[in-house]
């Protein structure tokens, strides 16, 4: 039991030696809070310059923060690693039940080193850590893996099961890790690291209990945050239609990437809108453990397999990003078609965003004759061909020829090999998310620590700038502010959907309630330091903000903010670098 | 919020005179989203801890998140098997039908847990049962109206 004490227990697992042990690292958590702050520092300790991300030397780091389990919507776990997709900082966040499972098992962070001799999975039940044989489930899809492990492991009802599918085993550079069926460490290829370590899954459960320094104060803050979360409009967007409400919004604004960014509005958008999904397919909503919102939208995908009213029914979760990447971006105009493609990605264990962008590049490359039917093995990759795309996804994992093996390395890799780099939609080496909103989205993903739209929400800055003009300097300022503050937020580790709930005042109060005293200045300083540490790692691995590739397509297709010019992007970048002190 | 209510309910509990009482009811289990807010409310308000273990109410997945949630609460039985099973008289049946828990008499044998088919007795700290007192703390923290407190007459119940 912990009273008025900083968390700090780091679990070390060495798969090569088959050993595990715990270390008290309170000083680390005192300086870096938790989550991504602790994650980046552990990565620096564990991952020497130039490490091959798919070698035994490369670590996998999972970390939670001081608020997980204590307050509503503090539901995320940070994964930190070297990305096999970009060759530099890999960072990903997952919800589900994982952060609570780690908290109640008593592990504030886990460092996984080495490589198992045979396929293995980790069973973590409180302080008991076992490395178990996973030979019989190697090759099995991610969903079935969860079903099987549920019957083999303790902690029924509240454990977390995280696993890879065949994509991770095959080390596809954008393979993800499926967390509790519907959430993911999706981006930047954590699944490939699991695969390279022959680590199929982790099952985590715990029974620990925590105390707080002052129960009255704790209840007071809890009640305030809970009330704000469930009773005000702050979270409304996430529990009605969900994030997919943005399909119609962005389509109308001309910010919805369509057919590989050839257009920014999709004439069939209405059919794949969040509203259409909610009306036609939505089955239920569920929550991550510890969050009263319930933003996880699950649809029933019902497919007839005979003429006699016999159906396959699958429960598939959806959000804005997969509807963009596997929907409008591939010209798919049917919600069931999109659900089918999401389901394929779920089973294979592929990141939906990267997978969609890789396929949209391939579709255009085939149209333009850079690749042929021989490369695609006669799969006709063309807009809206759902079955073709589904087969292509399977091939990316199986890699039956050089072409599919190239696709498994990411859009930029494939485009460097076959051409068409001007429309291989990546920034910083990462396939882009679903926003063609203007220059802030482009710059934001370029400079962002993990080249994600969530690093600094450039898409949101663009939308603000459309309503009220912002000059390049104001945009750069806003990106920096978000970069830094999200570093703190992601150290707590709260869900970014709750940033409206966790104001600076509420962060300070909630930390205070668990015995951690921080001032506003402390938090600002910490945000800056976390950002700098991440850039230290990025620079060490060769990332250089002055030599970046920006696909020309961004400048050819009108965005929500009109046509974006290279000059505007360059100008914001120049100011950004100067303000960061890098000019 | 529910603290005052809990205290009041506790007092009601201990009243020997049979009278109407309130009972926790899983009114709409299908509406559960599995957020566990009720469990946190129970442990926080009843035991002053942050825990899923120290909760009298239990929300569990069945067959993973893709399955249905199971919400387990005490049925406040008229003739409570948990009290009958207790060899130490720690769970005592009151004239109004409710079993109340005397911690000092409990030996932590776990017989009560086994006696409850519903699975509504949780063994908490020091291996002592966390017995639902039907205070309604969890009801106030259910965002989806799964839980209700119902008024029942002394004659009613399981």
Contacts between the chains, C-beta under 8 A, distances in Angstrom:
chain1	res1	chain2	res2	distance
A	69	B	50	6.1
A	70	B	50	5.6
A	72	B	37	7.0
A	96	B	65	7.5
A	97	B	65	7.9
A	100	B	36	7.5
A	100	B	52	7.4
A	104	B	51	7.7
A	104	B	52	6.3
A	104	B	53	7.6
A	146	B	64	5.9
A	147	B	63	7.7
A	147	B	64	7.0
A	150	B	63	7.2
A	150	B	64	6.0
A	156	B	60	6.8
A	157	B	58	7.4
A	157	B	59	7.8
A	157	B	60	3.0
A	157	B	61	5.4
A	157	B	62	7.6
A	157	B	70	7.6
A	158	B	36	7.7
A	158	B	52	6.0
A	158	B	60	6.7
A	158	B	61	7.5
A	161	B	64	7.6
A	180	B	64	7.2
A	180	B	65	5.5
A	181	B	64	5.5
A	181	B	65	4.9
A	181	B	66	5.6
A	182	B	65	5.8
A	182	B	66	7.8
A	207	B	52	8.0
A	207	B	53	5.0
A	208	B	51	7.8
A	208	B	53	7.8
A	209	B	43	7.6
A	209	B	49	5.0
A	209	B	50	7.1
A	209	B	51	3.9
A	209	B	53	5.7
A	209	B	54	5.8
A	209	B	125	6.8
A	210	B	49	6.6
A	210	B	50	4.2
A	210	B	51	6.8
A	211	B	48	7.5
A	211	B	49	5.8
A	211	B	50	7.3
A	212	B	50	6.5
A	215	B	44	7.7
A	215	B	48	4.4
A	218	B	44	7.5
A	218	B	50	8.0
A	219	B	1	7.9
A	219	B	3	7.6
A	219	B	44	6.3
A	219	B	45	7.3
A	222	B	44	6.8
A	223	B	1	5.7
A	226	B	37	7.2
A	226	B	141	6.7
A	230	B	143	4.7
A	284	B	33	8.0
A	285	B	33	5.9
A	286	B	33	5.1
A	286	B	34	5.3
A	286	B	65	5.8
A	287	B	33	4.4
A	287	B	34	5.3
A	287	B	35	3.8
A	287	B	36	7.9
A	288	B	35	7.7
A	289	B	34	6.9
A	289	B	35	7.0
A	289	B	36	5.0
A	290	B	35	6.8
A	290	B	36	6.0
A	290	B	37	7.8
A	290	B	40	7.3
A	291	B	35	5.5
A	292	B	33	7.8
A	292	B	35	4.7
A	292	B	37	4.9
A	292	B	141	7.7
A	292	B	143	4.0
A	293	B	35	7.6
A	293	B	143	7.6
A	294	B	33	3.7
A	294	B	35	6.6
A	294	B	143	7.4
A	294	B	144	7.3
A	296	B	65	7.9
A	298	B	66	7.8
A	315	B	66	5.1
